[in-house]
Amino acid sequence: MPGPAATVLSFRPIRIRRLINNERSVMNSVRSIFSRLEIDERLLGMILCLVGIWIGFHLLSDGRFITPRNLYNLSLQTASVAIMAIGMVLIIIIRQIDLSVGSMLGVTAMIIGVIQTFWLPQILGGGHPLIMVIAVVCGITIGAALGGLNGLMIGYLGVPSFVVTLGGLLIWRGCAWWVTQGQTVAPLDENFTLLGGGVYGTIGETASWICAIVAAVVIAFAAHRRRRRHISFGFPVRPAWAEIAVVVAQCALPLGFAAIMNAYEMPAVAAQKLAEAKGWDIPEGGIHIFMGIPIPVLILVALAIGVSLLLNKTRFGRYVFAMGGNLEAAERAGINVKRMTVWVFVLMGALVGVSAIVASARLQSAGNSIGQLDELRVIAAAVIGGCTLAGGAGTISGAILGAIVIQSLQSGMSLLGYDASLQNIVTGLVLVLAVYIDRLYQQRRPG
């Protein structure tokens, strides 16, 4: 007869199998709950990761990270990269890449800087309102033209996007230097610099609350309308408690952001200058003005909503996903993939133009180094946000969240006194880790 030791050994594999089966059962139950609640587990994971980064830097910096002032600056720094990340989502979905976005931003910023600093003041006079309008139109047009040039070579000439945009990275960075022979263009038009945020580039406290409340109402109404439509068509819906919890969390986002931005008080000197310019009465204790939501953030939100609707509600968006899913099948289905490739790169270029406007306006100057390594940050933001390099998948909200993660890492390390070289090392490591996690996620997906 077998002894007690043999009996224990014979039962051990059975116990291990039961543990494994129980673990799989728990994981399947969690995924089932996420599916029932229509919660993207990857997006939730990124949010938890971002919260962890913020708390970690807050503790390491002795409570200086999660403050209205730092979060205000973080939102400004994120806007430029996030705007370009919106376009990079579409580029990656169609299985392409754009390594030239940082250099395109640089040359665009230099050109519009020269236009508004040296050319237009001689024609229109200094401080003319049209200077800002013309500079904005020129920036978007130049960016769209450069993006279209990339698209033509990739779509119609058949040159791989990696080669075209790698060449563009070098060419446009060199052109940025030749625009002014390496000299920094400054100061830019005062009205133009408002588009970069800063002290006066906000919509103010009252307007910020109005925007936040309107956004919350729109979110609640859209959720109610979507639930009614699902019920009318017999589609499954979330439980009532889950629907309320999700909507409350979504509505809390704009309201909380407005509260944080309104908690940041304008510096006393700037507030006094603004009061004097507006002719306001200044009380004895000084005037207190709260900043509110920066203009670049509103630009980012407007572009995110617009491109999301374009990607998810139009034929253009369906073609983009079809090309990412199977390019040959899309072409056989009658989609003009060459023309679509051009238009996607044109959109990318236009968003680079907007980003150049925001970045140069925030810095109030255009230097030869503006936009350097932005291509790394933009691609990292898109990949961290859920874009798979195999194509066919990606979301705008995920890319924006990825941009916040990247910028939070850089902002936190700057706050702790680490130099730019270490920040680039960490960004590169995060990009590699994100690609590896995406690979694991794709392997473990059912089906």
Steps between C-alpha positions, in 0.01 A plus 500: 500500500623855425614699800368840619771687306394339173137584571589869557703511179217345303257768619740793440450523118124490555522791745720699261250447219217614725694814597569578135137440406382719788737778392374478142142500624564817702666670202213403272251631757685833522509528121132412486423779747708750298322387184160533665583846628656594162824599672821482297739309726805648325370854545426425865851362540651818355293716734619299801857525372465878464359530852794299630749726317339812641491369856860378475635833375287686754657307786853526360469876440371575850150583380590721201364288214124480558450874535286739291809678371685186388189340349429823313853494353466128429185562295682763292800276440278205403285687249758525220598131512140383544382694193756321282422167670142534370631491144752226577212273600367507143849454357564188709152361437573486125831323576725798430733711713608864500843576644507856368234666716749670734703643212184607316391681815839671517503634145133602518554689825803679356314607184193633681732670748674687218165585337352659812819662631667640188258500206147578617585789739652688206182450297223519763676674787605355835228343714243479217231235574542343155858402580380220727241382246746493211763324712252230602381443142860485375600254772219256424551537122875443517458197724232349275722556193799326659278212611348476153850477349573204727170341402564539127837327520364221719164448329579555131875443473498200730794614716473350852378749757794424728745613231298804388444636847852416620627709211249768590628502858842605371382723214248711692729540801763635265247728333398634842858614551523659155187711550686738734854357490444351843384822668205492743196699388357711783288663624192367327174691459326560834161377376664191353669407829159470667453174306782348703339556838730676742390768741229655284425210263200364689123541486467604867325355802136555405534381141687192623212400728253558217700279262533227763127501581405493132740210444348307793148558370600385150664187642190411704264567211711294258511209745122513550439514125740212434332285768153563356617409151659176623181405680286579195715275281514223760872538568639416846549799731679561826314455827345826617743540789798445270365746244461765767848434640665525157314819408581660836868416453498645147322818612742540790792524257422843345365634828807389692735637235325837510523505879875434489564764235289753691695425817818637340523872573656739250829652622445831680703710254319354198162543669572864575610569141185334367281701737668824394461414131130418551439806719388297800504639854780346705413447869748577777585134558576449132299331230463123481436342158480127440639363175236260369537257210787579259419563135732218374296247699179620334670470160605145587151402615337647188742315270460175695121514470515591132747228400317242716177573315687485169654166592192331648200658328603556138587300191853642519546335840363167377747509213786571741417196714447287189846592373649413837318169517597375154643738241460262206140418589422871540640571154300215347188638671537817296680726749755730337773418750754731334277804528397404853866475600560852370202639691603332825846656473348836409295483820813407693680800352215738580505384863878553504430855383257554788756354740767735363267793569435387858865416574647824364226708661568336837873570473430847350782429256608264224846351538694246299455235769121522524338163442816294542425139604126572483470211256611267782244644740217494245557140393542395863174672593309323223647158580454536875143607425419169334601539135642171380787529251340218301227749404125494513452612863529823693299766682534876532427499874767237556761704311421810706529299820831362372623856439407590858697198626808595298486865603435409865819294504700787353339760724554291811864432421558869427342585835741259669798657321582224250650618170357456150719199416344290776153615396566372145628169638184451705276599207675248275468224760131576546448479121670158478301376801175623345568312176581184697180529706301556180650183355403300809152649492451406134617143568260453792195648330228242441452400139 
